[in-house]
Amino acid sequence: GRKTSHWIWWVCPTQLPGRADPIGTYVTKQTAVALMSGESAEEWRAVLEKLCALVDDVGTSVLPKVDHGRVHHFLRFWSRVPNKPEWMEDVLESLRRFDWQAR
């Protein structure tokens, strides 16, 4: 698999909107809790776990370099969010094993 369109800001949300995000998506520590348990949480979890599996298999090249900074900031932001479910801790641990260069 290889990323072929713009979607990284929806899969790896941070406190900053994506540069090409048409609706300016971002998350705060307050909204993060709801996101992890909301109606789309299971779908989001599945996408994040698939991303982790692809990165484990292929490496960081599964995402274009322009998205590596987004993953870096996703890891920084979500590491600071309290009371994360175990699945999110697993996602963060999996992605932390790789070098995601901040832009």
Solvent accessible surface area in square Angstrom, and as a share of the most:
residue,aa,sasa,rsa
1,G,81,0.78
2,R,153,0.56
3,K,29,0.12
4,T,129,0.75
5,S,66,0.43
6,H,127,0.57
7,W,68,0.24
8,I,8,0.04
9,W,11,0.04
10,W,110,0.39
11,V,15,0.08
12,C,0,0.00
13,P,6,0.04
14,T,2,0.01
15,Q,88,0.39
16,L,106,0.53
17,P,65,0.41
18,G,10,0.10
19,R,205,0.75
20,A,56,0.43
21,D,15,0.08
22,P,106,0.67
23,I,135,0.68
24,G,31,0.30
25,T,36,0.21
26,Y,129,0.49
27,V,5,0.03
28,T,47,0.27
29,K,92,0.39
30,Q,144,0.64
31,T,71,0.41
32,A,0,0.00
33,V,78,0.45
34,A,63,0.48
35,L,58,0.29
36,M,12,0.05
37,S,89,0.57
38,G,36,0.35
39,E,177,0.79
40,S,56,0.36
41,A,8,0.06
42,E,114,0.51
43,E,108,0.48
44,W,21,0.08
45,R,80,0.29
46,A,57,0.45
47,V,68,0.39
48,L,0,0.00
49,E,71,0.32
50,K,123,0.52
51,L,7,0.03
52,C,11,0.06
53,A,46,0.36
54,L,40,0.20
55,V,1,0.00
56,D,71,0.37
57,D,116,0.60
58,V,80,0.46
59,G,18,0.18
60,T,32,0.19
61,S,59,0.38
62,V,4,0.02
63,L,4,0.02
64,P,50,0.32
65,K,163,0.69
66,V,89,0.51
67,D,9,0.05
68,H,10,0.04
69,G,4,0.04
70,R,31,0.11
71,V,0,0.00
72,H,50,0.23
73,H,55,0.25
74,F,0,0.00
75,L,17,0.08
76,R,111,0.41
77,F,15,0.06
78,W,0,0.00
79,S,47,0.31
80,R,137,0.50
81,V,2,0.01
82,P,76,0.48
83,N,142,0.73
84,K,33,0.14
85,P,43,0.27
86,E,136,0.61
87,W,22,0.08
88,M,0,0.00
89,E,74,0.33
90,D,76,0.40
91,V,3,0.02
92,L,0,0.00
93,E,108,0.48
94,S,15,0.10
95,L,0,0.00
96,R,115,0.42
97,R,148,0.54
98,F,57,0.24
99,D,103,0.53
100,W,11,0.04
101,Q,108,0.48
102,A,53,0.41
103,R,161,0.59
